[in-house]
Amino acid sequence: MLLLNCSMHGLYTEGIYRKSGSTNKIKELKLALDTDVENMNLDDYNIHVIASVFKQWLRDLPNPLMTFELYEEFIRAMSECRAPAHFSIELQQMNQF
């Protein structure tokens, strides 16, 4: 619900995951979600508050999404990725045909 809201309403918001929301509003939203998630209206909250609650939820997970067991594989996969500049050059070459 939080991530969907961020995707729908915050795509063009600068610093959506970088900037924090109001501490009081974050506490209020977390309490509301813990109390009655079914009747929540996220439209009452600033997008930075919603993103901050989502980031806090990720931090509070007992195990990270990118598990410790697969950490080396994630690092290896990222090192094999090409820089975005390579992609634009390849796209230009493909469009020449």
Secondary structure as UniProt FT lines:
FT   HELIX           2..9
FT   TURN            11..12
FT   TURN            14..18
FT   HELIX           23..36
FT   HELIX           37..39
FT   HELIX           42..44
FT   HELIX           47..60
FT   TURN            69..70
FT   HELIX           71..80
FT   HELIX           84..95
//
